[in-house]
């Protein structure tokens, strides 16, 4: 049976995805050992990657609670969307394995405060044509900028992949995110999680995890898209 990639992307958008792209499993050849889609689901042939737009207003609030709240809710929305899409795909006889948009994770290095998800959402977004990687390590989409939350589904059928985006996300000489990070956690390729976490995952006395910093996201000239 031939599966229509366009129809599958239309299903994702009907359920609420703002973006949807497809990558073949073999595009993930640079993934670390143990973190390739086939390491998660051995029959994976394609990866469906989708995203929802994150409301941008919270970036400009003077209090971190709105930004924390928006991130928590949108992450749950993306996870629920992944389940809805997976159930719809099962009706076509497709085995679909939904991957969490954020946590939980298994890999944790306490000395480095380093966590690694089972599948990199930003690299999945890049490999499925949803955007390009910025120096702040965030995926930049031409329409929505870096204000997107990404989810992915592994499927056991071959689907026509989308072309990888070739537009310019970061200006070559731009260092705004690198120079503005209050923790000096960015080098243009990776984020030092040990330096970043005290503000990005701040735990207050009540036990709430707050996102007290979004400078690298907010200061990007393409925060809200390329236009």
Order of alpha helices (4+ residues) and beta strands (2+ residues): alpha-beta-alpha-beta-alpha-beta-beta-beta-alpha-beta-beta-beta-alpha-alpha-beta-beta-alpha
